[in-house]
Amino acid sequence: MRILFVGAEAAPIAKVGGMGDVIGALPKVLRSHGHDVRIMLPYYGGLEQWFPTPGKPVWQGSAMFQDFDVFETLLPGTDVPLYLLGHPAFAPKRIYAGPDEAWRFTLFANGAAEFAWNYWTPDIIHCHDWHTSMIPVWMHQTPNIRTVFTIHNLAYQGPSKAQLATMTWCPDYMQGHNAIAAAVQFADRVTTVSPTYAQQIQTPEYGETVEGLLSFISGKLSGILNGIDTEVYNPETDPSLAQNFGVATIDRRPINKRELQKEVGLTPNPDCLLMGIVSRLVEQKGLDLVIQTMERFLAYSDAQLIVLGTGDRYYETELWQLASRYPGRVGVQLLYSEPLARRIYAGTDVFLMPSRFEPCGISQMLAMRYGSIPIVRRTGGLVDTVTHHDPQHGQGTGYCFDRYEPLDFFACMVRAWEGFRYKQPWTALQTRAMRQDYSWDKSAKDYISLYQDILGKPEAALTSSGTVPSATRA
Ligand SMILES: Nc1ncnc2c1ncn2[C@@H]1O[C@H](COP(=O)(O)OP(=O)(O)O[C@H]2O[C@H](CO)[C@@H](O)[C@H](O)[C@H]2O)[C@@H](O)[C@H]1O
C-alpha cells in the first residue's frame, strides 16, 4: 500500500510532544512490513540544521492563492521519504503558536491535498490532528485516495467553520463547526491512540464538546495503542546516559541517579526517592495536583523532584517558585531537551503522570523502559499501559489512582515511597516494567489491517512491493 503520513511533527527533527514520536516511528515500522509509507511536514525554519542543502524542489504547487515548494529528503536515521512543504509562513523557528497558526496549517493541509492529487498519489492519507483536518474534507470526493484521521489530542480542535470558509472557500458541504469536527465526519476511519480514550471521548467528561459527533460516528472510530521506538529509546545503547544498563545489568542504573542529581543541582543521595516529570506544562498533565500536594509530600518524606518542561506561564512560575523554596530537593528545568529527558527517565526512581486526561501517553512507557516506575492517574491510555503494583503476587508495573483528587495522588506517592524502601521487590518491579513490550509491532499490524479494510483488499491482492495495482484500486 502507498500511505502518506501528514502531520505537524516528526521526531527527531520537529517534535514538541508525543505526536512527534508517533509520526517519527510508525512509518519506518510500516515500511518494514513492505508498505510504501512517506511523510509530509512543513519546512519549519531551523530544519536546515538537518538538511543543509535543500536542493531543488521536486514539485511546486499552489493553494489558497499561495505558491509553495515541496522538497524531498529522508527522515534522518531512517529510509522513510520525507516531503517538506516550504512557504514563508513556516520560515520562523517554531512549530506552534503565533497569530497565523490557523491560517498556516490550513495552507499546509490544502497544500498536502494538492500534492497528493498532482505529484505522489497514495492509496491512503493518514492525517494527524486538526492541522491536517481539511484533507479528509477535500478527499471525500476523490474515491482513489482514502483517509484515516488520528486524534492525538482532542483538546485542540483548530479553526472554526467560519474561519475555514474564509480561508479556503470551502463549500457548504463542509459539515461540522470546526476543523476537527469536519475531519471526523469526512475521514473514512477515525482513530485515537488508545482503546480507553476511544471510549472516553464519546462521553461529556472527555469529549471536549464533540462527544455527540464522536458517538454518532463510533462505527468508524477505534483506539489503537501507541508504541515507542525501542531502537531509539534503549537504555543499553542510549548515548545520552552517564551509564548504560539493561535488565541484566540493572545494578549499574544508580550511577545515572547520582549523575542526574549532580547535573540538576539536587543533593546527591542514593537513598531518597527521586521523582521525575518530563512534560508539556499544560492543564492536561495534572500539574495542579503536583502543585497542591508537593510541599506536603516533601515535608513528609525525603523525596526529591526534577521537572523538565515548558508550557503555560502559570505552571512554569509555580514550579519555579517551588524549586526556589526547596534548593537541593527540587530542580526545575524550563526547557526542551531530548538528552536530559532521557537522563531523567534513566535516573529517577518514579515518574509522575497524574494526568487529567491522557489520549495514550508516551512518557510513561519511556519511563518504564528505562526502569523509572510510573505513578499515574487511571485515565485514557494510562489505563491501557500501566497496571498497579501488587507486591504479594509479583504483578503490576506502577502505582495508579482513580479520582482526580490531591489526596488520592498524595496517597499514591506515599505508597510508592514506602515500596521504594524494600529493595528486592522494588528491583523486581523495575525489571517487570523494563520487560514490558511497548514496541510498535502489534499496533503497526492493527494499522495495516485498518488500511486494508478501508481499501477492501485482502493481503493477497497487494503486489510483492506492497502496492495495490492502480487498475484494481478502489
Ligand atoms: N521539555 C521536554 N524536553 C524533552 N522532551 C520532552 C519535553 N516535554 C515532553 N517531551 C517528550 O514529549 C513526549 C510526550 O509525549 P506524551 O505522549 O506523553 O504526551 P503529549 O501530550 O505530548 O502527546 C499527545 O500525543 C501523544 C501521541 O499520540 C499521546 O500519547 C498523548 O496522550 C497526547 O497527549 C515524550 O517523548 C517526552 O519525552
The ligand as an SDF file (V2000), in Angstrom:
LIG
                    3D

 38 41  0  0  0  0  0  0  0  0999 V2000
   10.6770   19.5720   27.7890 N   0  0  0  0  0  0  0  0  0  0  0  0
   10.8390   18.4170   27.1430 C   0  0  0  0  0  0  0  0  0  0  0  0
   12.0760   18.0420   26.7330 N   0  0  0  0  0  0  0  0  0  0  0  0
   12.2460   16.8690   26.0560 C   0  0  0  0  0  0  0  0  0  0  0  0
   11.2660   16.0100   25.7520 N   0  0  0  0  0  0  0  0  0  0  0  0
   10.0240   16.3400   26.1280 C   0  0  0  0  0  0  0  0  0  0  0  0
    9.7410   17.5430   26.8390 C   0  0  0  0  0  0  0  0  0  0  0  0
    8.4200   17.6030   27.0860 N   0  0  0  0  0  0  0  0  0  0  0  0
    7.8820   16.4720   26.5600 C   0  0  0  0  0  0  0  0  0  0  0  0
    8.8510   15.7300   25.9770 N   0  0  0  0  0  0  0  0  0  0  0  0
    8.6890   14.4550   25.2650 C   0  0  0  0  0  0  0  0  0  0  0  0
    7.4620   14.5390   24.5280 O   0  0  0  0  0  0  0  0  0  0  0  0
    6.8080   13.2820   24.5620 C   0  0  0  0  0  0  0  0  0  0  0  0
    5.4960   13.4300   25.3120 C   0  0  0  0  0  0  0  0  0  0  0  0
    4.6260   12.5010   24.8280 O   0  0  0  0  0  0  0  0  0  0  0  0
    3.2360   12.1010   25.5300 P   0  0  0  0  0  0  0  0  0  0  0  0
    2.5860   11.1430   24.6060 O   0  0  0  0  0  0  0  0  0  0  0  0
    3.4930   11.5730   26.8850 O   0  0  0  0  0  0  0  0  0  0  0  0
    2.4020   13.4430   25.6840 O   0  0  0  0  0  0  0  0  0  0  0  0
    1.7970   14.5970   24.6820 P   0  0  0  0  0  0  0  0  0  0  0  0
    0.7110   15.2000   25.4810 O   0  0  0  0  0  0  0  0  0  0  0  0
    2.8630   15.4780   24.2210 O   0  0  0  0  0  0  0  0  0  0  0  0
    1.2060   13.8040   23.4240 O   0  0  0  0  0  0  0  0  0  0  0  0
   -0.1250   13.7200   22.8560 C   0  0  0  0  0  0  0  0  0  0  0  0
    0.0070   12.8330   21.7340 O   0  0  0  0  0  0  0  0  0  0  0  0
    0.5500   11.5800   22.1030 C   0  0  0  0  0  0  0  0  0  0  0  0
    0.7660   10.7830   20.8300 C   0  0  0  0  0  0  0  0  0  0  0  0
   -0.3750   10.2160   20.3340 O   0  0  0  0  0  0  0  0  0  0  0  0
   -0.3120   10.8590   23.1210 C   0  0  0  0  0  0  0  0  0  0  0  0
    0.3880    9.7180   23.5600 O   0  0  0  0  0  0  0  0  0  0  0  0
   -0.6170   11.7740   24.3050 C   0  0  0  0  0  0  0  0  0  0  0  0
   -1.5220   11.1480   25.1990 O   0  0  0  0  0  0  0  0  0  0  0  0
   -1.1540   13.0880   23.8000 C   0  0  0  0  0  0  0  0  0  0  0  0
   -1.4600   13.9700   24.8710 O   0  0  0  0  0  0  0  0  0  0  0  0
    7.7510   12.3040   25.2310 C   0  0  0  0  0  0  0  0  0  0  0  0
    8.5950   11.7250   24.2720 O   0  0  0  0  0  0  0  0  0  0  0  0
    8.5610   13.2250   26.1460 C   0  0  0  0  0  0  0  0  0  0  0  0
    9.8210   12.6930   26.4820 O   0  0  0  0  0  0  0  0  0  0  0  0
  1  2  1  0
  2  3  1  0
  2  7  2  0
  3  4  2  0
  4  5  1  0
  5  6  2  0
  6  7  1  0
  6 10  1  0
  7  8  1  0
  8  9  2  0
  9 10  1  0
 10 11  1  0
 11 12  1  0
 11 37  1  0
 12 13  1  0
 13 14  1  0
 13 35  1  0
 14 15  1  0
 15 16  1  0
 16 17  2  0
 16 18  1  0
 16 19  1  0
 19 20  1  0
 20 21  2  0
 20 22  1  0
 20 23  1  0
 23 24  1  0
 24 25  1  0
 24 33  1  0
 25 26  1  0
 26 27  1  0
 26 29  1  0
 27 28  1  0
 29 30  1  0
 29 31  1  0
 31 32  1  0
 31 33  1  0
 33 34  1  0
 35 36  1  0
 35 37  1  0
 37 38  1  0
M  END
$$$$
